[in-house]
Amino acid sequence: MIMDKIALFLAIVGGLNWGSIGLFGFDVVAFLFGGQASVMSRVVYTLVGLAAIWCISLLFRESDPVEDHT
């Protein structure tokens, strides 16, 4: 599902950003979009948060069985 891939991508971006904050004290999103309080940074942070919430559902979904087309 395309929404799963988008959510996973955004969650990875958020994880990498938090990793750079933890290791180097450098917020990549804030750097790219003009500070933590800028509208664009807040939009990115919000999208990453929503993506993380979406990814929680991936933990509880059953995988689709592979259909045998013989």
N, C-alpha and C positions, 0 to 999 in steps of 0.2 A: 504494500500500500504506500502510495507516495507521501501521505501525511506522516507515516512512521519514519520514512527516510529524512524528511525535512526536520522533524522533531529530533531525531537522532543527531543530525548534523548540527542543529542549534545547541543541543545539549553538549556535544563535543566542543563546540566553540566556547561555550560557557565554562566548561571544565578546564580547557586550555588557558582561558583568561584567568580563572582562579588559581591555576598553577603558576602562572607568571606573577600574580600578585603575591602568592605565598613564597615563591623562591626569590623573586627579584624586587618585590615591592612596586611592580610596574603594571598598571591597568591598561591593557592594550585597547579595550573598547573606549575608555575615556580619552586616551591619546588620539585615537583615530577620529573621534567625534566631538572633541572640544571640551572635555571635562565630564565628570560624573553627573553633574546637574544639567547638562545640555539635553535638549529634547530628544535628539537622535540616540544618545547614550541610554536614556531612560527607555526608549522604544526597544533598543536591542536587549537591555536587561530584562524588560517585560517579556519579550518574545522568548528569550532563553528560559525564563522561569516557567512560562506556559508550556514550552517544549519539554521541560523536565517533568512537569505534571503529566503530560501526555505519555511520556516514556514509562511512567509508573504503570500505566495500563498494559504495557508490553510484558511486564512480569507476570501478569495474571491471565493473559490470553493463552488459549490453547492453540498450538500450531495447526495449520490446515493439513489434513492427511494428504499424502501424495496419491493422486488417482492413478490407477493402472489402466492404461489405454490399449490393452492387448485384445 
